[in-house]
Amino acid sequence: MYEKVLGKGFYIIDDLDLNEEEFVSLSSKFGKLWTPEDHHNAKENLSGNTVKWSSKSDWIRQSIPWHADNPASKEKSYPLRTFYSVSIPDSDDAKLYFLDTTKAFSLLSDSKKEHLRKCNIIVGDDPHFKRTYGKWEFEEHWEEPFVKIHPILKTENINYGCMALASDAFGLEPDEGYEGTISYNKAILHPDGTKWSDNEISDLFKTFINSVGVYEHKWKEKQFLVMDNSTHLHYKQTTKIVDRERLIWRRTVFQPWQSI
């Protein structure tokens, strides 16, 4: 089943009637599921067998700019995530966009690729989360190469979690209220150690979007979706319908190379 999503970024099955147990069973076919402790350490608790991604939560109503779901952990980076849409009041609300940054990177000039390979990115989390969740022990910030190599496909891609910033590039500036300091990435560094400007990050994303476009996903009910965070980024728009619940179940799955 993993091969159905490998390198594609996402995999969708429509019109499935699933209860929670059946959703978890289907999710497990893509790999080893995170344990309740794994979910808790990533700042989320299982409610029953699933994480309830509900519009009743203020934070979940927010827009989240281009990012990979990448916990600030060296061992659990870029997991798979599975979703099942239980209640979708309007498919045009809170749309989800995917950007194939793996293909986009491959289309860059040789000189641009070489420059990016020499850049680093600062990875970590924000103490805000520790204050909110209490028991979560987050790692201190560290530097990683800005370009990563997929362990199976051997393709290159940017090593990018999330960073909110002022930008006119599609999907980079949040629609509402997402604080740029509460991000998994703190800065991208040039080879000489200087920090990338917001304009430089914007220009890179504009280049990516112009070269490969974006996939617009409109949720509908009874839809199962697997997201591969290792090859694509995604952008969630603001949830504007708040008088009716938008509910999506979620589980997280280890990548095949993560033997945890």
N, C-alpha and C positions, 0 to 999 in steps of 0.2 A: 504493500500500500504506500510505503514511503516514496517509491519511485513515481507515484502519480503526482507528487508535489515537488520532487527534487528539481531544482533549477527553474521551476515555473513561477515560484512566488506564492501561488495560491491554487487551491483546488476546490471546486464547488459541486455539491450534489443537491438538486432541487427536489422539493415535494416529498420530504421524508417525515413520516409520523413517528416521532421518537419521544419516549419518556426519558427521565434523567438517567436511569440505569442503561438504557439502550444507547443514549448519547455517549456516556462514558465508555461503554463497550466498543463502540465504533471508533472513538478517539484512541483507544488503546491499540488499535490495529496499526496505527502510524508510528508507534514506538512506546517506550516506557513512560508512563505518566508521572508527573511530579507528585510527590507525597503531600499530605496536608502540611507537614512541616516546611517543605520546599515553598509551598504557596505562602505560608505565613511569613517566611523569611523574605519573600519578595513583596511584602506589604499587603497581602490579600489573604483572606480566609475563605475556605470552602464552606458553603452553606448547604449542608447535605452532601451531595456528590459533586457539586459544581460551584463555580464562581458566578454569582448572579450579576450580570452587567446591566443594571437597570437605570432608566432615566429618572428614577426617584432620588438618585444620588446627585447632589449638586455638581460634584467634580466630574462625573461621567457625562453631564450635559455639555461640558466644555469642548471646544475645539482643541485638537492636539496636532501640532504641525508635523511635517515630515519626520518620521522616526522609525526605528525598529524597536520592537518590544524586547529590550535588552537589559535585564537586571544587572545592577552594578556588582557583578561577580565574575571573576576570571574563569570559574568552572561551569557556570550556567548560562553563558552568553548565547544569544541568538537561538532561543528555543523555537520549536513549532508551537502554534496555538490552534486549537480547534474551537469552533463556535457553532451554536445552533440557535436560530432566531425563533423565539417563542411568540413574541408579540411585536408587530411592526405597524404602528398607526398609519404611517405614510412612507412609502419607499423613497420619496424625494427628500425626506428629512434625514439629517445626519449621515450624508453619503460618505462612503469610504473610497479612497483613491489609492492605487498602487503605482509605484514608480520602479521600473526595472533598472536599478543602478548598476547591476552587473553588466548588462548589455551596454548601457550608456558609458560605463568606464571603458569598455573595449573599443568604443568608437572615438575616444579622445586621441589627440595627436600623440606621437611617441614622446615628444618633449614634455607635454602636459602630464602624461602618465609618469614619466621619470621624476618630475617635480613632486607629484603627489606621493610617490613611493618614499620620498625623503622627508615627508611631513609626519608629524605625530599628532595625536589627539589626547586630551586629558579626560580621563574616564573616572567617574565616581558618583556619589550621591550627595544629597543635601541633608544637613542635620534636621531640617524641618520634618522629614519622614520619621526620624528616630523619636522626635518629640511627640509626633502624632500617634505612632504605633507602639512606642514604649520599648518593647523587647527586641526590636529589630537591631541587630548588630551590623552596621554597614562598614565596608572597607574604606580606608582613606583613599584619596585621589591618587591615581597613578597615570603614567604615560604609556600609550601603545602606538604602534605604527598606524597611520591613517589609512593605509591600504592593507586589506586582509586577503588571504588566499583561502578559498573554499577547500576544506579538507578532503572532499570527495571529487568535486568537479575540477579543482585546481584553477578555477577562474578567479580573477581579481575583482575587488569591489571595495567601496569605501567602508571604513569601520565607523559607523555612525549610529548613535542611539537616539538622542533627541536634543534639540537646542532651539529655543524660541528666540527670535530676533526681529529687529525692524527690517522689513524687506518688502519689495514689490514683486518678488517671485511667487508664483502660485504655490500655496500650501506651506510657505515658510513662516509667514506672520500669522499668529493665531487670530481667530475671529473674535475671541473674547477671553480676557482674564487669565490666560496661562502664563505663569511667571517664569521668565527665562532662567532665573537662578535655580529653579527646581527642575533640573535637567540631569540626565545621565552624562552628558558631555559638557565640559566647562569651556573648552577652547580648542581650536585647531592651531597648531604651531607650524610655521615655516621651518625649513632646515636650519635657519640661523636662530631659531627660538622665538622669533617675533610672532605675535598673535595675528591670525587672520581677522580682517575686518568683516563687518556684516555685509558689506558690498561684495567682498571676495567670495563669501559663502553663497550669496545670492547669485552671483555670476555663474558659479559652478552648477547650481541647481537649474538655472535657466538653460545652460548648455545641455544638461541631462534631459530636461523636459522637451526641449526643442528637437533633440536627436531621436528620442524614442517615444515621446508622448506619455500619457498616463491612462490607466484603466479606471473607469468610474464604476464603482459597485453600488448598486441600489439594493439594499436589503429587502427581502420579502419573507413572509412567514414560512416556516418549515424548511428552512435552508440550512444545510450543513456546509461549513467552510473551514478549510485548513490553511493557515498562513505560515509561510516559511520566512522567518525573519533574517535568514542568512544571505539571501540573494536580492531581496526587494525592500524598499521602504514603503510606508503607508501614511496616509493623512486622513484624519477623521474630522469632519465638519461639525459645527455646533448643533446640538440637539435643541430644536426650537419648540417642538410640541411637548408640552409638559403636563397637560391635563389628562393625557392617556399614557399609560406606561409602555415604554419601549424596553422589551426584555430580551436579552441574549444570554444564553448559558455559555460558559467558557471553561476549558481545561488547558493545561500546558503540558507539553511533551518534550522529553529530552531529544536532542539530535542524536543520530546513531553513533557519532564519535564521542558522545558524553556518557561514559560508563559510570554513572553515579547512582 
